[in-house]
Amino acid sequence: MIRSCTLADFDAILQVINDGASAYKGVIPDDRWHEPYMPADELRHEMASGVIFSGEEVGGSLVGVMGSQPVKDVVLIRHAYVLCHRQRRGTGSRLLKHLISAAPRPVLIGTWAAARWAIRFYEKNGFTVVDGEEKDRVLDLYWDIPQRQVETSVVLADVRASREIVRTSGDNTEGNLSGLILP
């Protein structure tokens, strides 16, 4: 069952994120990995910044979580994790479809460039990679992340975001998807 998470789910969300994130250990750059992957204070900050979590519950326990965050003219998918022992059973796909269907605006996702399996997962679910300078521009426009994370990340756009991205170069002075290029 997919449901909205509440503050009462905080500890379970944190546990799912940190368990699921263990797949990145040794894959993402060492300077981006830390234990725990997401400390409780960081999760509190993300939630206070508008990340709203949905989760899949099995037997009364959360087995996967995925956040969404409205930013300017898009919705960002944030912190998508499934417990390691529950991966490859469709939880991530069901959560992603749930959030996309509820998103009133185009959807963007950022993930680690070295996490090829995550990129393939999003591509399989209809997202397109935004590369190079456009990726950097999109990350700068919609995310508040350190430069090192920008350097080691990719952005993927859903069909709606892809349609709104102008396929010619230009200045993006409006603070939205207009003027961005998709390969």
N, CA, C and O of each residue as an XYZ file, in Angstrom:
732
protein
N       0.845     -1.179      0.000
C       0.000      0.000      0.000
C       0.888      1.239      0.000
O       1.792      1.365      0.826
N       0.626      2.145     -0.927
C       1.337      3.416     -0.968
C       0.515      4.442     -0.211
O      -0.699      4.549     -0.387
N       1.206      5.193      0.636
C       0.512      6.186      1.446
C       1.415      7.389      1.685
O       2.632      7.323      1.509
N       0.791      8.483      2.088
C       1.542      9.660      2.499
C       2.193      9.378      3.840
O       1.595      8.748      4.712
N       3.404      9.840      3.995
C       4.097      9.699      5.274
C       3.837     10.937      6.122
O       3.567     12.020      5.603
N       3.922     10.757      7.425
C       3.730     11.846      8.370
C       4.961     11.956      9.259
O       5.886     11.149      9.156
N       4.969     12.946     10.124
C       6.084     13.085     11.070
C       6.228     11.846     11.961
O       7.323     11.541     12.433
N       5.132     11.142     12.186
C       5.197      9.912     12.984
C       6.045      8.847     12.288
O       6.503      7.905     12.935
N       6.257      8.984     10.987
C       7.066      8.030     10.213
C       8.537      8.424     10.143
O       9.319      7.756      9.467
N       8.922      9.480     10.819
C      10.275     10.024     10.683
C      11.352      8.952     10.840
O      12.210      8.813      9.969
N      11.321      8.202     11.924
C      12.358      7.189     12.175
C      12.361      6.106     11.098
O      13.424      5.640     10.689
N      11.181      5.710     10.642
C      11.094      4.683      9.597
C      11.629      5.222      8.267
O      12.315      4.503      7.539
N      11.321      6.475      7.949
C      11.841      7.093      6.723
C      13.362      7.119      6.767
O      14.029      6.741      5.804
N      13.895      7.564      7.880
C      15.347      7.651      8.050
C      15.994      6.272      7.909
O      17.055      6.141      7.298
N      15.362      5.261      8.467
C      15.915      3.901      8.391
C      15.896      3.395      6.950
O      16.867      2.787      6.500
N      14.820      3.634      6.230
C      14.734      3.192      4.831
C      15.789      3.914      3.996
O      16.479      3.284      3.194
N      15.921      5.221      4.173
C      16.911      5.985      3.401
C      18.307      5.444      3.646
O      19.035      5.171      2.692
N      18.690      5.285      4.887
C      20.053      4.866      5.182
C      20.320      3.419      4.793
O      21.437      3.087      4.397
N      19.326      2.560      4.896
C      19.505      1.183      4.446
C      19.612      1.143      2.924
O      20.530      0.529      2.380
N      18.690      1.786      2.248
C      18.698      1.784      0.787
C      19.924      2.470      0.202
O      20.422      2.063     -0.847
N      20.409      3.501      0.867
C      21.572      4.240      0.380
C      22.853      3.428      0.467
O      23.849      3.792     -0.157
N      22.854      2.353      1.213
C      24.070      1.539      1.314
C      24.501      1.020     -0.056
O      25.666      0.661     -0.232
N      23.593      0.972     -1.029
C      23.941      0.550     -2.394
C      24.939      1.522     -3.037
O      25.651      1.146     -3.967
N      24.995      2.759     -2.554
C      25.895      3.756     -3.121
C      27.311      3.685     -2.552
O      28.239      4.245     -3.135
N      27.481      3.012     -1.435
C      28.798      2.944     -0.791
C      29.783      2.260     -1.729
O      29.536      1.156     -2.214
N      30.898      2.928     -1.975
C      31.912      2.401     -2.877
C      31.622      2.686     -4.348
O      32.438      2.368     -5.212
N      30.455      3.288     -4.640
C      30.077      3.605     -6.016
C      30.214      5.107     -6.253
O      30.850      5.539     -7.214
N      29.614      5.891     -5.371
C      29.723      7.339     -5.507
C      31.099      7.757     -4.986
O      31.746      6.987     -4.276
N      31.552      8.956     -5.324
C      32.861      9.399     -4.840
C      32.949      9.320     -3.318
O      31.996      9.629     -2.602
N      34.120      8.897     -2.847
C      34.331      8.740     -1.398
C      34.047     10.016     -0.623
O      33.578      9.961      0.514
N      34.326     11.167     -1.230
C      34.097     12.424     -0.522
C      32.612     12.795     -0.433
O      32.264     13.761      0.246
N      31.741     12.053     -1.100
C      30.298     12.283     -1.027
C      29.609     11.281     -0.101
O      28.451     11.476      0.270
N      30.309     10.215      0.271
C      29.739      9.188      1.145
C      30.067      9.520      2.595
O      31.180      9.948      2.903
N      29.103      9.322      3.481
C      29.356      9.465      4.913
C      28.412      8.536      5.668
O      27.400      8.089      5.128
N      28.751      8.255      6.908
C      27.940      7.363      7.762
C      27.353      8.184      8.905
O      28.112      8.867      9.593
N      26.069      8.157      9.139
C      25.086      7.578      8.237
C      24.987      8.438      6.977
O      25.372      9.608      6.973
N      24.476      7.848      5.935
C      24.364      8.565      4.675
C      23.525      9.832      4.868
O      23.900     10.909      4.404
N      22.392      9.694      5.551
C      21.584     10.866      5.878
C      21.381     10.917      7.389
O      20.651     10.096      7.945
N      22.020     11.875      8.055
C      21.776     12.058      9.494
C      20.355     12.592      9.741
O      19.744     13.180      8.848
N      19.853     12.387     10.928
C      18.499     12.816     11.280
C      18.302     14.322     11.072
O      17.247     14.748     10.604
N      19.310     15.124     11.418
C      19.175     16.576     11.246
C      19.014     16.957      9.775
O      18.293     17.902      9.457
N      19.674     16.234      8.886
C      19.537     16.513      7.452
C      18.131     16.167      6.971
O      17.545     16.908      6.182
N      17.588     15.045      7.443
C      16.222     14.692      7.069
C      15.241     15.738      7.594
O      14.315     16.125      6.880
N      15.429     16.197      8.825
C      14.565     17.245      9.367
C      14.629     18.500      8.485
O      13.607     19.120      8.192
N      15.847     18.861      8.069
C      16.023     20.025      7.200
C      15.296     19.831      5.867
O      14.612     20.740      5.396
N      15.439     18.665      5.266
C      14.779     18.386      3.988
C      13.257     18.491      4.125
O      12.591     19.079      3.273
N      12.720     17.926      5.185
C      11.270     17.986      5.400
C      10.819     19.426      5.649
O       9.776     19.845      5.148
N      11.601     20.182      6.420
C      11.268     21.583      6.674
C      11.367     22.424      5.398
O      10.734     23.474      5.291
N      12.165     21.956      4.432
C      12.329     22.657      3.156
C      11.260     22.272      2.141
O      11.302     22.722      0.997
N      10.314     21.450      2.546
C       9.194     21.141      1.670
C       9.197     19.778      1.014
O       8.333     19.502      0.181
N      10.148     18.909      1.363
C      10.125     17.554      0.811
C       9.025     16.772      1.530
O       9.036     16.636      2.753
N       8.083     16.266      0.746
C       6.955     15.498      1.277
C       7.143     14.050      0.848
O       7.287     13.763     -0.341
N       7.143     13.146      1.809
C       7.410     11.746      1.522
C       6.142     10.931      1.358
O       5.142     11.134      2.047
N       6.224     10.004      0.422
C       5.253      8.925      0.288
C       6.024      7.645      0.519
O       7.235      7.584      0.303
N       5.311      6.620      0.960
C       5.996      5.363      1.211
C       5.143      4.173      0.844
O       3.916      4.252      0.807
N       5.816      3.067      0.573
C       5.104      1.814      0.379
C       5.227      1.038      1.676
O       6.314      0.856      2.224
N       4.081      0.592      2.143
C       4.010     -0.133      3.408
C       3.653     -1.587      3.118
O       2.740     -1.875      2.344
N       4.382     -2.488      3.747
C       4.107     -3.918      3.652
C       4.103     -4.472      5.079
O       5.066     -4.290      5.823
N       3.033     -5.136      5.447
C       2.954     -5.710      6.789
C       3.079     -4.691      7.901
O       3.589     -5.004      8.976
N       2.618     -3.470      7.653
C       2.656     -2.426      8.680
C       3.972     -1.663      8.769
O       4.127     -0.805      9.637
N       4.927     -1.964      7.879
C       6.226     -1.282      7.920
C       6.548     -0.660      6.562
O       6.214     -1.218      5.516
N       7.199      0.499      6.593
C       7.648      1.119      5.358
C       8.803      0.318      4.775
O       9.753     -0.021      5.481
N       8.715      0.016      3.468
C       9.788     -0.713      2.790
C      10.454      0.162      1.732
O      11.533     -0.168      1.240
N       9.815      1.272      1.384
C      10.384      2.204      0.421
C       9.792      3.569      0.625
O       8.640      3.705      1.038
N      10.591      4.598      0.333
C      10.117      5.980      0.452
C      10.616      6.783     -0.746
O      11.643      6.473     -1.349
N       9.861      7.814     -1.063
C      10.252      8.724     -2.135
C       9.636     10.069     -1.806
O       8.454     10.162     -1.473
N      10.448     11.108     -1.902
C       9.957     12.441     -1.600
C       9.691     13.241     -2.855
O      10.278     12.993     -3.908
N       8.796     14.204     -2.726
C       8.571     15.163     -3.806
C       8.662     16.551     -3.189
O       8.322     16.764     -2.025
N       9.132     17.491     -4.009
C       9.315     18.850     -3.531
C       9.002     19.831     -4.655
O       9.714     19.879     -5.658
N       7.939     20.614     -4.486
C       7.662     21.641     -5.490
C       8.721     22.744     -5.404
O       8.966     23.298     -4.332
N       9.343     23.054     -6.541
C      10.331     24.131     -6.615
C      10.072     24.895     -7.906
O      10.141     24.333     -8.999
N       9.777     26.158     -7.769
C       9.474     27.025     -8.908
C       8.406     26.380     -9.783
O       7.282     26.165     -9.330
N       8.744     26.069    -11.031
C       7.754     25.556    -11.975
C       7.829     24.047    -12.194
O       7.275     23.534    -13.166
N       8.512     23.332    -11.293
C       8.651     21.878    -11.426
C       8.404     21.200    -10.083
O       8.257     21.858     -9.053
N       8.363     19.877    -10.118
C       8.372     19.061     -8.911
C       9.639     18.224     -8.974
O       9.911     17.569     -9.980
N      10.407     18.250     -7.905
C      11.606     17.421     -7.811
C      11.266     16.130     -7.094
O      10.560     16.148     -6.085
N      11.757     15.011     -7.599
C      11.702     13.755     -6.857
C      12.983     13.710     -6.050
O      14.077     13.844     -6.598
N      12.846     13.521     -4.744
C      13.993     13.575     -3.841
C      14.020     12.331     -2.970
O      12.974     11.818     -2.572
N      15.195     11.860     -2.682
C      15.398     10.804     -1.686
C      14.535      9.568     -1.955
O      13.632      9.244     -1.182
N      14.824      8.900     -3.043
C      14.092      7.699     -3.451
C      14.886      6.469     -3.014
O      15.953      6.184     -3.558
N      14.357      5.745     -2.030
C      15.083      4.600     -1.476
C      14.132      3.467     -1.133
O      12.986      3.677     -0.736
N      14.650      2.256     -1.302
C      13.934      1.032     -0.933
C      14.884      0.206     -0.073
O      16.081      0.136     -0.349
N      14.344     -0.417      0.966
C      15.171     -1.295      1.791
C      15.903     -2.299      0.903
O      15.322     -2.835     -0.041
N      17.165     -2.551      1.202
C      17.983     -3.430      0.347
C      17.318     -4.784      0.102
O      17.294     -5.265     -1.030
N      16.788     -5.390      1.138
C      16.211     -6.725      0.963
C      14.866     -6.710      0.237
O      14.316     -7.770     -0.062
N      14.327     -5.506     -0.053
C      13.052     -5.382     -0.765
C      13.219     -4.813     -2.177
O      12.230     -4.595     -2.877
N      14.454     -4.576     -2.593
C      14.687     -3.998     -3.910
C      14.367     -5.001     -5.017
O      14.377     -6.214     -4.809
N      14.085     -4.458     -6.186
C      13.765     -5.234     -7.396
C      12.448     -6.006     -7.282
O      12.285     -7.082     -7.858
N      11.517     -5.428     -6.525
C      10.179     -6.017     -6.393
C       9.089     -5.042     -6.829
O       7.904     -5.294     -6.611
N       9.487     -3.934     -7.442
C       8.518     -2.983     -7.966
C       8.173     -1.818     -7.062
O       7.416     -0.934     -7.462
N       8.711     -1.795     -5.854
C       8.388     -0.707     -4.924
C       8.757      0.654     -5.506
O       7.941      1.576     -5.491
N       9.971      0.786     -6.015
C      10.415      2.063     -6.573
C       9.542      2.517     -7.735
O       9.178      3.690     -7.820
N       9.208      1.600     -8.622
C       8.358      1.944     -9.771
C       6.976      2.388     -9.324
O       6.431      3.359     -9.848
N       6.407      1.677     -8.356
C       5.074      2.060     -7.875
C       5.102      3.433     -7.212
O       4.206      4.248     -7.432
N       6.123      3.690     -6.404
C       6.230      5.002     -5.761
C       6.424      6.107     -6.799
O       5.792      7.160     -6.712
N       7.288      5.870     -7.772
C       7.538      6.876     -8.794
C       6.273      7.167     -9.590
O       5.953      8.333     -9.821
N       5.559      6.157    -10.007
C       4.313      6.359    -10.761
C       3.296      7.121     -9.921
O       2.582      7.983    -10.431
N       3.233      6.799     -8.631
C       2.317      7.493     -7.727
C       2.653      8.988     -7.671
O       1.763      9.832     -7.784
N       3.926      9.309     -7.498
C       4.315     10.717     -7.385
C       4.157     11.460     -8.711
O       3.751     12.623     -8.723
N       4.472     10.803     -9.821
C       4.308     11.453    -11.124
C       2.831     11.749    -11.379
O       2.483     12.831    -11.853
N       1.970     10.789    -11.064
C       0.540     10.994    -11.319
C      -0.034     12.113    -10.454
O      -1.024     12.741    -10.830
N       0.574     12.365     -9.309
C       0.092     13.420     -8.417
C       0.751     14.768     -8.690
O       0.309     15.790     -8.165
N       1.804     14.780     -9.506
C       2.556     16.015     -9.744
C       1.792     16.941    -10.688
O       1.468     16.553    -11.811
N       1.506     18.150    -10.241
C       0.779     19.095    -11.098
C       1.680     19.807    -12.107
O       1.201     20.562    -12.953
N       2.973     19.563    -12.011
C       3.951     20.240    -12.865
C       4.958     19.232    -13.411
O       4.959     18.077    -12.984
N       5.814     19.641    -14.344
C       6.862     18.751    -14.833
C       7.731     18.243    -13.679
O       7.858     18.901    -12.646
N       8.324     17.066    -13.873
C       9.102     16.403    -12.820
C      10.561     16.265    -13.250
O      10.861     15.874    -14.378
N      11.454     16.595    -12.325
C      12.890     16.413    -12.502
C      13.424     15.548    -11.379
O      12.922     15.581    -10.255
N      14.455     14.771    -11.702
C      15.100     13.907    -10.721
C      16.603     14.096    -10.845
O      17.133     14.158    -11.954
N      17.287     14.187     -9.722
C      18.742     14.198     -9.706
C      19.233     12.924     -9.041
O      18.649     12.460     -8.062
N      20.303     12.364     -9.573
C      20.914     11.189     -8.952
C      22.404     11.210     -9.238
O      22.886     12.047    -10.001
N      23.120     10.303     -8.634
C      24.563     10.214     -8.810
C      24.889      9.672    -10.200
O      24.294      8.686    -10.633
N      25.818     10.302    -10.895
C      26.226      9.864    -12.237
C      26.791      8.453    -12.217
O      26.625      7.712    -13.186
N      27.447      8.069    -11.144
C      28.051      6.730    -11.053
C      27.019      5.640    -10.779
O      27.325      4.456    -10.922
N      25.824      6.011    -10.395
C      24.772      5.023    -10.074
C      24.021      4.669    -11.355
O      22.871      5.066    -11.544
N      24.683      3.923    -12.223
C      24.104      3.569    -13.522
C      22.762      2.857    -13.375
O      21.863      3.068    -14.188
N      22.613      2.015    -12.349
C      21.349      1.301    -12.153
C      20.203      2.265    -11.869
O      19.076      2.032    -12.306
N      20.481      3.350    -11.136
C      19.440      4.340    -10.840
C      19.054      5.088    -12.118
O      17.873      5.335    -12.364
N      20.040      5.445    -12.922
C      19.753      6.141    -14.180
C      18.918      5.243    -15.083
O      17.929      5.697    -15.659
N      19.303      3.971    -15.214
C      18.527      3.034    -16.040
C      17.097      2.890    -15.513
O      16.152      2.817    -16.299
N      16.937      2.848    -14.189
C      15.610      2.750    -13.588
C      14.737      3.926    -14.021
O      13.598      3.730    -14.446
N      15.264      5.142    -13.915
C      14.484      6.316    -14.288
C      14.222      6.362    -15.790
O      13.133      6.747    -16.216
N      15.207      5.973    -16.596
C      14.985      5.926    -18.042
C      13.899      4.909    -18.385
O      13.049      5.166    -19.238
N      13.928      3.764    -17.727
C      12.901      2.735    -17.945
C      11.505      3.267    -17.599
O      10.501      2.811    -18.145
N      11.465      4.225    -16.695
C      10.199      4.819    -16.273
C       9.894      6.127    -16.994
O       9.118      6.943    -16.498
N      10.506      6.332    -18.173
C      10.127      7.438    -19.037
C      10.906      8.731    -18.883
O      10.524      9.741    -19.474
N      11.971      8.736    -18.119
C      12.763      9.949    -17.935
C      13.916      9.994    -18.930
O      14.399      8.959    -19.389
N      14.347     11.206    -19.255
C      15.438     11.436    -20.189
C      16.552     12.176    -19.474
O      16.292     13.103    -18.707
N      17.797     11.772    -19.720
C      18.949     12.417    -19.092
C      19.179     13.791    -19.705
O      19.137     13.955    -20.924
N      19.423     14.773    -18.847
C      19.824     16.116    -19.240
C      21.325     16.195    -18.954
O      21.742     16.045    -17.806
N      22.138     16.426    -19.983
C      23.591     16.344    -19.847
C      24.292     17.696    -19.841
O      23.694     18.742    -20.093
N      25.582     17.628    -19.544
C      26.514     18.737    -19.727
C      26.130     20.025    -19.047
O      25.705     20.039    -17.892
N      26.287     21.120    -19.789
C      26.019     22.443    -19.238
C      24.557     22.596    -18.842
O      24.239     23.289    -17.876
N      23.660     21.943    -19.598
C      22.239     22.035    -19.262
C      21.967     21.380    -17.914
O      21.187     21.898    -17.115
N      22.606     20.246    -17.660
C      22.467     19.578    -16.359
C      22.912     20.516    -15.249
O      22.223     20.663    -14.239
N      24.069     21.153    -15.437
C      24.579     22.080    -14.424
C      23.616     23.246    -14.212
O      23.381     23.666    -13.078
N      23.061     23.764    -15.303
C      22.119     24.880    -15.212
C      20.847     24.464    -14.463
O      20.346     25.211    -13.623
N      20.326     23.267    -14.771
C      19.113     22.785    -14.098
C      19.388     22.560    -12.609
O      18.581     22.940    -11.761
N      20.522     21.945    -12.299
C      20.860     21.727    -10.883
C      20.969     23.055    -10.143
O      20.485     23.183     -9.019
N      21.599     24.031    -10.765
C      21.747     25.345    -10.133
C      20.403     26.040     -9.950
O      20.192     26.746     -8.964
N      19.502     25.839    -10.897
C      18.202     26.499    -10.871
C      17.260     25.906     -9.822
O      16.518     26.639     -9.168
N      17.289     24.576     -9.661
C      16.272     23.917     -8.833
C      16.777     23.265     -7.547
O      15.980     23.001     -6.647
N      18.063     23.002     -7.441
C      18.585     22.329     -6.254
C      19.521     23.255     -5.502
O      20.140     24.143     -6.088
N      19.616     23.043     -4.208
C      20.575     23.747     -3.369
C      21.567     22.699     -2.867
O      21.441     22.179     -1.759
N      22.557     22.405     -3.713
C      23.530     21.366     -3.389
C      24.941     21.905     -3.600
O      25.134     22.859     -4.354
N      25.929     21.298     -2.938
C      27.312     21.763     -3.109
C      27.822     21.531     -4.539
O      27.343     20.642     -5.245
N      28.791     22.340     -4.946
C      29.359     22.227     -6.290
C      29.881     20.823     -6.565
O      29.732     20.322     -7.679
N      30.483     20.188     -5.585
C      31.010     18.831     -5.793
C      29.887     17.853     -6.146
O      30.086     16.932     -6.939
N      28.732     18.052     -5.568
C      27.595     17.189     -5.900
C      27.090     17.483     -7.311
O      26.678     16.567     -8.023
N      27.120     18.738     -7.716
C      26.751     19.091     -9.088
C      27.668     18.351    -10.060
O      27.205     17.796    -11.056
N      28.960     18.345     -9.769
C      29.952     17.707    -10.639
C      29.736     16.208    -10.775
O      30.107     15.623    -11.793
N      29.144     15.579     -9.770
C      29.044     14.111     -9.740
C      27.609     13.615     -9.903
O      27.309     12.461     -9.594
N      26.723     14.486    -10.386
C      25.309     14.136    -10.508
C      24.830     14.221    -11.949
O      25.490     14.796    -12.814
N      23.660     13.631    -12.182
C      22.933     13.785    -13.438
C      21.519     14.231    -13.098
O      21.056     14.071    -11.969
N      20.847     14.789    -14.089
C      19.445     15.176    -13.950
C      18.662     14.424    -15.011
O      19.127     14.244    -16.137
N      17.475     13.992    -14.638
C      16.565     13.349    -15.584
C      15.249     14.106    -15.578
O      14.798     14.583    -14.537
N      14.634     14.211    -16.757
C      13.394     14.973    -16.929
C      12.281     14.057    -17.410
O      12.503     13.192    -18.257
N      11.077     14.248    -16.867
C       9.936     13.473    -17.353
C       9.463     14.050    -18.683
O      10.006     15.047    -19.161
N       8.459     13.428    -19.275
C       7.961     13.840    -20.593
C       7.507     15.295    -20.570
O       7.790     16.050    -21.501
N       6.803     15.693    -19.506
C       6.320     17.078    -19.443
C       7.475     18.063    -19.396
O       7.447     19.087    -20.079
N       8.493     17.762    -18.595
C       9.661     18.646    -18.511
C      10.385     18.665    -19.849
O      10.813     19.722    -20.312
N      10.521     17.503    -20.469
C      11.199     17.415    -21.767
C      10.486     18.258    -22.812
O      11.139     18.924    -23.615
N       9.171     18.242    -22.816
C       8.396     19.022    -23.794
C       8.573     20.517    -23.590
O       8.538     21.288    -24.549
N       8.763     20.927    -22.349
C       8.869     22.353    -22.050
C      10.275     22.889    -22.219
O      10.481     24.102    -22.249
N      11.234     22.002    -22.330
C      12.609     22.454    -22.495
C      12.809     22.857    -23.950
O      12.594     22.053    -24.857
N      13.208     24.065    -24.164
C      13.430     24.567    -25.513
C      14.701     23.925    -26.051
O      15.710     23.866    -25.348
N      14.663     23.448    -27.280
C      15.785     22.717    -27.857
C      16.795     23.620    -28.570
O      17.549     23.159    -29.427
N      16.805     24.867    -28.225
C      17.815     25.777    -28.764
C      18.512     26.457    -27.610
O      17.948     26.573    -26.522
N      19.719     26.902    -27.832
C      20.446     27.558    -26.749
C      19.820     28.910    -26.464
O      19.109     29.482    -27.290
N      20.104     29.395    -25.280
C      19.566     30.694    -24.890
C      19.750     30.905    -23.406
O      19.986     29.969    -22.643
N      19.638     32.126    -23.028
C      19.764     32.476    -21.620
C      18.505     32.083    -20.886
O      17.401     32.317    -21.375
N      18.653     31.495    -19.729
C      17.497     31.153    -18.907
C      17.370     32.201    -17.814
O      17.737     31.964    -16.663
N      16.852     33.350    -18.181
C      16.753     34.451    -17.233
C      15.417     34.478    -16.516
O      15.227     35.269    -15.592
N      14.486     33.623    -16.930
C      13.157     33.646    -16.326
C      13.057     32.787    -15.074
O      12.049     32.855    -14.371
N      14.073     31.979    -14.774
C      14.020     31.140    -13.586
C      13.085     29.962    -13.731
O      12.501     29.502    -12.751
N      12.939     29.463    -14.974
C      12.110     28.281    -15.176
C      12.712     27.443    -16.298
O      13.840     27.690    -16.724
N      11.965     26.456    -16.774
C      12.493     25.543    -17.786
C      12.741     26.201    -19.138
O      13.501     25.662    -19.942
N      12.133     27.336    -19.412
C      12.322     27.996    -20.704
C      13.791     28.274    -20.939
O      14.491     28.742    -20.041
N      14.256     27.992    -22.128
C      15.629     28.289    -22.486
C      16.600     27.161    -22.213
O      17.789     27.302    -22.499
N      16.141     26.049    -21.671
C      17.029     24.924    -21.416
C      17.046     24.001    -22.611
O      16.087     23.944    -23.381
N      18.134     23.283    -22.762
C      18.305     22.401    -23.911
C      18.304     20.959    -23.419
O      18.947     20.630    -22.422
N      17.586     20.119    -24.120
C      17.606     18.684    -23.841
C      18.248     17.993    -25.019
O      17.907     18.277    -26.167
N      19.186     17.079    -24.752
C      19.862     16.405    -25.865
C      18.900     15.616    -26.724
O      19.314     14.992    -27.702
